[in-house]
């Protein structure tokens, strides 16, 4: 293993802060690209006529590839240079965006999304790893990571709004071309304001470990996403088993390698392991609440997609603000106290959602989501800082990839597990008596499916089905919100206990 060398601590230069701006915009675009496509799907369906399976792959293959390659790309950046990998990824992302924008078939668009996911996997850990080496002063580093986290959260929130504006003025390919100017700027300015950094003694790159990491993460993410969308199936179970077995083999291999892809000894450090787990759970809660909350404000409260997006903005905005504020809070209180406090905010926010009803109006949901988002913003900044500061700068890429992987898995599992809780209550509580078998099956698939079926029924039958669907869905939200609140509250206590020795 490379020896731990004390980093030279000094104040960041003006060049470093300009470099942070360039990195922040790269992160912003990656996050935007994860959500900007949603509103374009009807236009893509009309133009390219994909099958239902092809449409799902267009949506999901980006996150599958991104999650599967994060660890590999983080380690590769430590070896060949994080700036070099960043610039290669930016060029690849730009090319993939052009191909996606001008795709003439579903297969071409899916291939472009694969390339976007591959390029995105090079960008995310490289940006966080570079921040670790550019900002050696702890206070400045946590501020820089706060900016990085704010851009990640802001991009995800801005995606639907940016996509909606572009689709009102241009064709669906414009949602991909918006990436090009920023990627060109990154390639042009990156070498001028971002210093190169890498591990001077990286050891041999283990291709077997790289393959195992992908074989573990891609099937696992696939299984949870597909289960959340379509329910349990033999294929999903097989994918989960493959992922878990590959993960076990990967872990065992890391223990015997002289230079492992991931140094598992890091997880023995309370700060590192607690940070990774907390990152996962905070994003788990945020993604789950966003998943069922978006349906609640649209399909239960009856808001349009644009109105729903605006109602969700305060929650995502609170995440952005607290990502930045976290850097200043830890100057007053210990990091463990701030982190536990953020989790407590999220727990209270999730608990407030238990008070939602079919006719509650949006105010209580907005307040609950604001608190959940605030806690997630604090957690993202502090856990990312704890992870990268737990390792020597030369290994920052690999460490940040672990944090990013926890983030991606948190999103996938938050939607899958909390979505499954909501839908199990929904399906059990939905009254489909009097419906044809095909109508009943469609209504039980999703809340949106029940809404569509209701539109085809006579007025009284439609009213009964809608009332039943709304009540059953809200009951599922209650169960999911209570479970989320309990998990977050327990995690907050665990953070205080496990990190009690940290100053």
C-alpha positions as CSV (number, residue, x, y, z in Angstrom):
1,X,0.0,0.0,0.0
2,X,1.2,3.6,-0.6
3,X,2.4,5.2,2.5
4,X,0.4,7.9,4.1
5,X,2.2,11.2,3.4
6,X,1.2,14.3,5.3
7,X,-0.4,16.7,2.8
8,X,1.0,20.2,2.5
9,X,-1.6,22.5,4.0
10,X,-2.0,25.9,2.4
11,X,-4.6,28.4,1.4
12,X,-6.2,27.9,-2.0
13,X,-5.1,30.3,-4.8
14,X,-7.3,32.4,-7.1
15,X,-6.6,29.8,-9.7
16,X,-7.9,27.0,-7.5
17,X,-11.2,28.9,-7.0
18,X,-11.6,29.4,-10.7
19,X,-10.9,25.7,-11.1
20,X,-13.7,25.0,-8.6
21,X,-16.1,27.0,-10.8
22,X,-15.2,24.9,-13.8
23,X,-15.5,21.6,-11.8
24,X,-18.9,22.8,-10.4
25,X,-20.4,23.4,-13.9
26,X,-19.2,19.9,-14.9
27,X,-21.0,18.4,-11.9
28,X,-24.1,20.6,-12.6
29,X,-24.4,19.2,-16.1
30,X,-24.0,15.6,-15.1
31,X,-26.8,16.0,-12.5
32,X,-29.0,17.9,-15.0
33,X,-28.5,15.0,-17.5
34,X,-29.8,12.5,-14.9
35,X,-33.3,14.2,-14.8
36,X,-33.6,16.4,-17.9
37,X,-34.8,13.5,-20.1
38,X,-38.0,12.8,-18.3
39,X,-40.1,15.5,-20.0
40,X,-38.7,14.7,-23.4
41,X,-39.9,11.1,-23.4
42,X,-43.2,11.7,-25.0
43,X,-41.5,13.5,-27.9
44,X,-38.9,10.8,-28.2
45,X,-41.6,8.2,-28.2
46,X,-43.4,10.0,-31.0
47,X,-40.3,10.5,-33.1
48,X,-38.3,7.3,-32.7
49,X,-41.2,4.9,-31.8
50,X,-39.3,2.8,-29.2
51,X,-40.8,-0.3,-27.7
52,X,-41.7,-0.1,-24.0
53,X,-38.5,-2.0,-23.1
54,X,-36.4,0.3,-25.3
55,X,-37.9,3.3,-23.6
56,X,-36.9,2.0,-20.2
57,X,-33.4,1.4,-21.4
58,X,-33.2,4.9,-22.7
59,X,-34.1,6.2,-19.3
60,X,-32.2,3.8,-17.1
61,X,-29.0,2.7,-18.9
62,X,-27.3,6.0,-18.0
63,X,-27.5,5.3,-14.3
64,X,-26.7,1.6,-14.7
65,X,-23.4,2.3,-16.5
66,X,-22.6,5.3,-14.2
67,X,-23.0,3.3,-11.0
68,X,-21.2,0.3,-12.4
69,X,-18.1,2.2,-13.4
70,X,-17.6,4.8,-10.6
71,X,-15.2,2.7,-8.6
72,X,-13.2,1.6,-11.6
73,X,-12.9,5.2,-13.0
74,X,-12.1,6.6,-9.6
75,X,-9.1,4.3,-9.3
76,X,-8.1,4.8,-12.9
77,X,-8.0,8.6,-12.3
78,X,-5.7,8.1,-9.3
79,X,-3.3,6.3,-11.7
80,X,-3.4,8.2,-15.0
81,X,-4.2,11.6,-13.6
82,X,-7.6,13.0,-12.5
83,X,-7.4,16.0,-14.7
84,X,-6.5,13.9,-17.7
85,X,-9.4,11.6,-17.0
86,X,-11.7,14.6,-16.5
87,X,-10.9,16.0,-19.9
88,X,-11.2,12.7,-21.6
89,X,-14.6,12.2,-19.9
90,X,-15.7,15.7,-20.9
91,X,-14.8,15.1,-24.5
92,X,-16.7,11.7,-24.4
93,X,-19.7,13.3,-22.8
94,X,-19.8,16.0,-25.5
95,X,-19.6,13.5,-28.3
96,X,-22.2,11.2,-26.7
97,X,-24.6,14.2,-26.3
98,X,-24.3,15.1,-30.0
99,X,-25.0,11.5,-30.9
100,X,-28.0,11.4,-28.6
101,X,-29.4,14.6,-29.9
102,X,-29.4,13.5,-33.5
103,X,-30.3,9.8,-32.9
104,X,-32.5,8.3,-35.6
105,X,-33.4,5.1,-33.9
106,X,-33.9,3.8,-30.3
107,X,-30.8,1.7,-30.6
108,X,-28.7,4.7,-31.5
109,X,-30.1,6.7,-28.5
110,X,-29.5,3.8,-26.1
111,X,-25.9,3.5,-27.3
112,X,-25.4,7.3,-26.8
113,X,-26.8,7.0,-23.3
114,X,-24.3,4.2,-22.5
115,X,-21.5,6.5,-23.6
116,X,-22.9,9.3,-21.5
117,X,-23.0,7.0,-18.5
118,X,-19.4,5.9,-19.1
119,X,-18.2,9.5,-19.5
120,X,-20.2,10.6,-16.4
121,X,-18.5,7.9,-14.4
122,X,-15.1,9.5,-15.2
123,X,-16.3,13.0,-14.3
124,X,-17.9,12.6,-10.9
125,X,-15.0,11.0,-8.8
126,X,-12.5,13.0,-10.8
127,X,-14.1,16.3,-9.7
128,X,-14.3,15.4,-6.0
129,X,-10.8,13.9,-6.1
130,X,-9.4,17.1,-7.6
131,X,-11.1,19.2,-5.0
132,X,-9.3,17.1,-2.3
133,X,-5.9,17.9,-3.8
134,X,-6.7,21.5,-4.7
135,X,-8.0,22.5,-1.3
136,X,-5.7,21.3,1.4
137,X,-7.0,23.7,4.1
138,X,-9.8,21.9,5.9
139,X,-12.1,24.9,6.1
140,X,-11.7,25.8,2.5
141,X,-12.0,22.2,1.4
142,X,-15.4,21.7,3.1
143,X,-16.6,25.0,1.5
144,X,-15.5,23.8,-1.9
145,X,-17.2,20.4,-1.4
146,X,-20.3,22.3,-0.3
147,X,-20.3,24.1,-3.7
148,X,-19.8,20.7,-5.4
149,X,-22.7,19.2,-3.5
150,X,-24.9,22.3,-4.2
151,X,-24.3,21.9,-7.9
152,X,-25.1,18.2,-7.8
153,X,-28.4,18.9,-6.0
154,X,-29.2,22.0,-8.1
155,X,-28.6,20.1,-11.3
156,X,-31.0,17.4,-10.4
157,X,-33.7,19.9,-9.5
158,X,-33.0,22.1,-12.6
159,X,-33.2,19.2,-15.0
160,X,-37.0,19.1,-15.5
161,X,-37.2,22.9,-15.6
162,X,-34.4,23.2,-18.2
163,X,-35.9,20.4,-20.2
164,X,-39.4,22.0,-20.1
165,X,-38.1,25.3,-21.3
166,X,-36.1,23.7,-24.1
167,X,-38.9,21.5,-25.3
168,X,-41.2,24.6,-25.5
169,X,-38.8,26.2,-27.9
170,X,-36.8,23.5,-29.7
171,X,-36.9,19.8,-30.6
172,X,-36.2,17.0,-28.1
173,X,-32.5,16.7,-29.0
174,X,-31.9,20.1,-27.5
175,X,-32.0,18.6,-24.0
176,X,-28.7,16.9,-24.9
177,X,-27.1,19.8,-26.9
178,X,-27.3,22.0,-23.8
179,X,-24.2,20.1,-22.5
180,X,-22.0,21.0,-25.4
181,X,-21.0,24.7,-24.5
182,X,-20.1,23.7,-20.9
183,X,-18.0,20.7,-22.0
184,X,-16.1,22.8,-24.6
185,X,-15.4,25.4,-21.8
186,X,-14.2,22.6,-19.5
187,X,-11.8,21.2,-22.1
188,X,-10.5,24.7,-22.9
189,X,-10.2,26.1,-19.4
190,X,-9.5,22.9,-17.5
191,X,-5.7,22.7,-18.3
192,X,-5.4,26.4,-17.3
193,X,-7.1,26.4,-13.9
194,X,-7.1,22.8,-12.7
195,X,-3.8,21.2,-11.6
196,X,-3.0,17.6,-12.5
197,X,-3.0,15.2,-9.6
198,X,-2.5,11.4,-9.3
199,X,-0.9,8.7,-7.2
200,X,2.8,8.7,-7.8
201,X,3.1,5.0,-6.8
202,X,-0.2,3.5,-7.9
203,X,0.7,-0.1,-8.2
204,X,-0.7,-2.4,-10.8
205,X,-4.3,-1.8,-12.1
206,X,-6.3,-4.9,-11.4
207,X,-8.6,-5.7,-14.3
208,X,-10.3,-8.5,-12.4
209,X,-11.3,-6.2,-9.6
210,X,-12.6,-3.7,-12.2
211,X,-14.7,-6.3,-13.8
212,X,-16.0,-7.6,-10.5
213,X,-17.0,-4.1,-9.3
214,X,-19.1,-3.7,-12.5
215,X,-20.5,-7.1,-12.3
216,X,-21.6,-6.4,-8.7
217,X,-23.1,-2.9,-9.2
218,X,-24.8,-3.0,-12.6
219,X,-27.0,-6.1,-11.9
220,X,-27.8,-4.9,-8.4
221,X,-28.9,-1.4,-9.6
222,X,-30.8,-3.0,-12.4
223,X,-32.6,-5.4,-10.0
224,X,-33.7,-2.7,-7.6
225,X,-34.8,-0.3,-10.4
226,X,-36.8,-2.9,-12.3
227,X,-38.4,-4.3,-9.1
228,X,-39.5,-0.7,-8.2
229,X,-40.9,-0.1,-11.6
230,X,-42.5,-3.5,-12.4
231,X,-42.5,-5.6,-9.3
232,X,-40.6,-8.8,-8.3
233,X,-39.6,-11.2,-11.1
234,X,-37.2,-14.2,-11.6
235,X,-35.0,-12.1,-13.8
236,X,-34.7,-9.4,-11.2
237,X,-33.9,-11.9,-8.5
238,X,-31.2,-13.5,-10.7
239,X,-29.7,-10.1,-11.4
240,X,-29.6,-9.4,-7.6
241,X,-28.0,-12.7,-6.8
242,X,-25.3,-12.2,-9.5
243,X,-24.6,-8.7,-8.1
244,X,-24.3,-9.9,-4.5
245,X,-22.1,-12.9,-5.4
246,X,-19.8,-10.7,-7.5
247,X,-19.7,-8.2,-4.6
248,X,-18.6,-10.8,-2.2
249,X,-15.9,-12.1,-4.5
250,X,-14.8,-8.5,-5.1
251,X,-14.5,-7.8,-1.3
252,X,-12.5,-11.0,-0.8
253,X,-10.1,-10.2,-3.6
254,X,-9.4,-6.7,-2.2
255,X,-8.3,-8.4,1.1
256,X,-5.5,-10.4,-0.6
257,X,-4.2,-7.8,-3.1
258,X,-1.1,-5.9,-2.3
259,X,-2.6,-2.8,-3.9
260,X,-6.4,-3.2,-3.8
261,X,-8.8,-1.1,-5.8
262,X,-10.5,-0.2,-2.5
263,X,-8.6,-0.3,0.7
264,X,-11.1,-2.1,2.9
265,X,-9.2,-0.9,6.0
266,X,-10.8,2.5,5.5
267,X,-14.1,1.0,6.6
268,X,-12.5,0.3,10.0
269,X,-12.3,4.1,10.5
270,X,-15.5,5.3,12.2
271,X,-15.4,8.6,10.3
272,X,-15.1,6.9,6.9
273,X,-17.6,4.1,7.3
274,X,-20.2,6.3,9.1
275,X,-19.8,8.9,6.4
276,X,-20.4,6.4,3.6
277,X,-23.4,4.9,5.3
278,X,-24.9,8.2,6.2
279,X,-24.5,9.5,2.6
280,X,-26.4,6.4,1.4
281,X,-29.2,6.8,3.9
282,X,-29.7,10.5,3.5
283,X,-30.0,10.2,-0.3
284,X,-32.1,7.1,0.2
285,X,-34.6,9.2,2.1
286,X,-34.5,12.1,-0.3
287,X,-35.0,9.9,-3.4
288,X,-37.8,8.0,-1.8
289,X,-39.7,11.1,-0.7
290,X,-39.2,12.7,-4.1
291,X,-40.5,9.5,-5.8
292,X,-43.8,9.3,-4.0
293,X,-44.1,13.0,-3.3
294,X,-44.0,13.9,-7.0
295,X,-46.9,11.5,-7.6
296,X,-48.8,12.9,-4.6
297,X,-48.7,16.5,-5.7
298,X,-49.6,15.7,-9.3
299,X,-52.0,12.8,-9.2
300,X,-53.6,13.2,-5.7
301,X,-53.6,17.0,-5.4
302,X,-54.2,17.5,-9.1
303,X,-51.4,19.8,-10.1
304,X,-49.9,20.0,-13.6
305,X,-46.3,18.7,-14.1
306,X,-45.0,22.3,-14.1
307,X,-46.9,23.2,-11.0
308,X,-45.6,20.0,-9.3
309,X,-42.1,20.9,-10.3
310,X,-42.5,24.3,-8.7
311,X,-43.9,22.8,-5.5
312,X,-40.9,20.5,-5.3
313,X,-38.4,23.4,-5.7
314,X,-38.4,24.6,-2.1
315,X,-37.2,21.1,-1.0
316,X,-34.4,20.9,-3.5
317,X,-33.5,24.5,-2.9
318,X,-33.1,23.8,0.8
319,X,-30.7,21.0,-0.1
320,X,-28.6,23.4,-2.1
321,X,-28.6,26.0,0.6
322,X,-27.6,23.6,3.4
323,X,-24.9,22.1,1.2
324,X,-23.2,25.5,1.4
325,X,-24.1,26.4,5.0
326,X,-22.7,23.1,6.3
327,X,-19.2,24.4,5.8
328,X,-19.9,27.2,8.3
329,X,-21.9,25.1,10.8
330,X,-18.9,22.9,11.5
331,X,-16.9,26.0,12.6
332,X,-19.4,26.3,15.5
333,X,-20.2,22.6,16.3
334,X,-18.4,19.3,15.8
335,X,-19.0,17.6,12.4
336,X,-20.7,14.7,14.2
337,X,-23.2,17.1,15.8
338,X,-23.9,18.9,12.6
339,X,-24.3,15.7,10.7
340,X,-26.6,14.2,13.3
341,X,-28.6,17.4,13.4
342,X,-29.1,17.2,9.6
343,X,-30.3,13.7,9.9
344,X,-32.7,14.8,12.7
345,X,-34.1,17.5,10.4
346,X,-34.7,14.9,7.7
347,X,-36.3,12.6,10.2
348,X,-38.7,15.3,11.4
349,X,-39.5,16.2,7.8
350,X,-40.3,12.5,7.0
351,X,-42.5,12.2,10.1
352,X,-44.5,15.3,9.1
353,X,-45.5,13.5,5.9
354,X,-47.5,11.1,8.1
355,X,-50.0,14.0,8.5
356,X,-50.8,14.3,4.8
357,X,-54.3,13.4,3.6
358,X,-56.1,13.3,0.3
359,X,-57.3,16.9,0.7
360,X,-54.4,18.3,2.7
361,X,-53.1,20.8,0.2
362,X,-49.4,21.2,-0.6
363,X,-48.2,23.2,2.5
364,X,-47.5,20.3,4.8
365,X,-45.8,18.3,2.1
366,X,-43.6,21.3,1.1
367,X,-42.5,21.8,4.8
368,X,-41.7,18.1,5.2
369,X,-39.8,18.0,2.0
370,X,-37.9,21.1,2.8
371,X,-36.6,19.5,6.1
372,X,-35.7,16.3,4.3
373,X,-33.8,18.2,1.7
374,X,-32.1,20.3,4.2
375,X,-30.8,17.3,6.1
376,X,-29.7,15.7,2.8
377,X,-27.7,18.8,1.8
378,X,-25.8,18.8,5.1
379,X,-25.1,15.1,4.8
380,X,-23.8,15.3,1.3
381,X,-21.3,18.0,2.0
382,X,-20.0,16.6,5.3
383,X,-19.9,13.0,4.3
384,X,-18.1,13.8,1.1
385,X,-15.5,15.8,3.1
386,X,-15.1,13.1,5.7
387,X,-14.6,10.4,3.0
388,X,-11.9,12.3,1.0
389,X,-10.2,13.6,4.1
390,X,-9.9,10.1,5.5
391,X,-7.3,9.1,2.8
392,X,-4.1,10.5,1.5
393,X,-4.6,12.9,-1.5
394,X,-3.1,10.3,-3.9
395,X,-6.0,8.0,-3.2
396,X,-8.7,10.6,-3.3
397,X,-10.2,9.4,-6.6
398,X,-10.8,5.9,-5.3
399,X,-12.3,7.2,-2.0
400,X,-14.6,9.6,-3.7
401,X,-15.8,6.8,-6.0
402,X,-16.9,4.9,-2.9
403,X,-18.9,8.0,-1.8
404,X,-20.4,8.4,-5.2
405,X,-21.4,4.8,-5.4
406,X,-23.2,5.0,-2.1
407,X,-25.0,8.1,-3.5
408,X,-26.1,6.2,-6.6
409,X,-27.2,3.1,-4.6
410,X,-29.1,5.4,-2.2
411,X,-31.1,6.8,-5.1
412,X,-31.8,3.4,-6.6
413,X,-32.7,1.7,-3.3
414,X,-34.6,4.7,-2.0
415,X,-37.0,4.5,-5.0
416,X,-37.1,0.7,-5.0
417,X,-37.7,0.0,-1.3
418,X,-39.8,3.0,-0.3
419,X,-41.6,2.8,-3.6
420,X,-42.4,-0.9,-2.9
421,X,-43.7,0.0,0.5
422,X,-46.1,2.6,-1.0
423,X,-47.2,0.4,-3.8
424,X,-47.9,-2.6,-1.6
425,X,-50.3,-0.5,0.5
426,X,-51.7,0.9,-2.7
427,X,-52.4,-2.4,-4.3
428,X,-53.9,-3.9,-1.2
429,X,-56.2,-0.9,-0.5
430,X,-57.3,-0.2,-4.1
431,X,-60.9,-1.2,-4.7
432,X,-61.1,-2.7,-8.2
433,X,-64.5,-4.4,-7.8
434,X,-66.6,-3.9,-10.8
435,X,-63.7,-3.4,-13.2
436,X,-62.8,-5.7,-16.1
437,X,-59.7,-7.9,-15.5
438,X,-57.6,-5.8,-17.9
439,X,-58.8,-2.6,-16.2
440,X,-58.1,-3.9,-12.8
441,X,-54.6,-5.0,-13.8
442,X,-53.8,-1.6,-15.3
443,X,-55.2,0.2,-12.2
444,X,-53.2,-1.8,-9.8
445,X,-49.9,-1.2,-11.7
446,X,-49.4,2.4,-10.6
447,X,-51.3,5.4,-9.3
448,X,-51.0,6.9,-12.8
449,X,-52.5,3.7,-14.3
450,X,-55.5,3.9,-11.9
451,X,-56.0,7.6,-12.9
452,X,-56.0,6.6,-16.6
453,X,-58.5,3.8,-16.0
454,X,-60.7,6.2,-14.1
455,X,-60.9,8.6,-17.1
456,X,-62.4,5.8,-19.2
457,X,-65.2,5.0,-16.7
458,X,-68.6,6.5,-16.1
459,X,-68.6,9.5,-13.7
460,X,-69.7,7.6,-10.6
461,X,-67.4,4.6,-11.1
462,X,-64.5,7.0,-12.0
463,X,-65.1,8.9,-8.8
464,X,-65.1,5.7,-6.7
465,X,-61.9,4.4,-8.3
466,X,-60.1,7.7,-7.9
467,X,-61.1,8.1,-4.3
468,X,-60.0,4.5,-3.5
469,X,-56.7,5.0,-5.4
470,X,-55.9,8.3,-3.6
471,X,-56.7,6.9,-0.2
472,X,-54.7,3.8,-0.8
473,X,-51.7,5.7,-2.1
474,X,-51.7,8.2,0.9
475,X,-51.8,5.2,3.3
476,X,-48.7,3.8,1.6
477,X,-47.0,7.2,1.9
478,X,-47.8,7.2,5.6
479,X,-46.1,3.8,6.1
480,X,-43.1,4.8,4.0
481,X,-42.7,8.2,5.8
482,X,-42.8,6.6,9.2
483,X,-40.2,4.0,8.2
484,X,-38.0,6.7,6.8
485,X,-38.3,8.8,9.9
486,X,-37.3,5.9,12.2
487,X,-34.3,4.9,10.0
488,X,-33.0,8.5,9.9
489,X,-33.5,9.1,13.7
490,X,-31.6,5.8,14.5
491,X,-28.9,6.9,12.1
492,X,-28.6,10.3,13.8
493,X,-28.0,8.6,17.1
494,X,-25.5,6.2,15.5
495,X,-23.5,9.1,14.1
496,X,-23.2,10.7,17.5
497,X,-22.1,7.3,19.1
498,X,-19.6,6.2,16.3
499,X,-18.0,9.6,15.8
500,X,-18.0,10.8,19.4
501,X,-14.2,10.9,19.5
502,X,-14.0,13.2,16.4
503,X,-13.1,16.8,17.3
